[in-house]
Amino acid sequence: MEFMMNKLLARGLLCLLGLMLYGCSSADNEMAGGNLQAVNHTLHGVNWMSVNGYRADGGGGRSCCIIMPIKWRPGMKANVEWEVDPDPSAKMPSVTSDEFIEVYARHAANYQHHSATVDIPEWPDSKRCGLTVHFLVCNKIKLTSSCWASSSPNYPIKEPMGMKEPAVCPK
């Protein structure tokens, strides 16, 4: 009798698991990995960034991976966090020197942490190219899911590189 009950319970759990997996595999819920890229338009250093919990190097280049839906849906948001080094060219003693730890600690105390929640722009159903976070002056960001190269005239972000921070940032 106990064996039959366990067998029925196991079948019930398998059916429930199958239904759950079927729900997760419907077209609207399918997920896939994509590249996460940072482009720094400022003179400050971006030490790292995180998009919806997926952390990556903030200095540029691509990092794998961020999990994204295969189909874009209206209202999708990206919670972006990042750390800025306001003086990335600061002179530092050799890492093997006695004073390095103290000098580095003073330098790192100036790091700034920022966050923003932004809309994830639409991508075509046929092509998903990951996300690129553009770091701009005044601790602003722009996000794109464009498949175009940043050198293309079709690329949606047009801000120049090496932007200097203005004396006063707009609110």
PEDA-V331087 format. One line per field, one symbol per residue. ss: DSSP state (2 for helix, 1 for strand, 0 for the rest). A space follows every 10 residues. Layout:
BEGIN
ss=???
END
This chain:
BEGIN
ss=0222222222 2222222222 2222002220 1111111111 0100111111 1001111000 1111111110 0000001111 1111100000 0000000002 2222222200 0111111110 0000000000 1111112221 1111000000 0000000000 0010000000 0
END
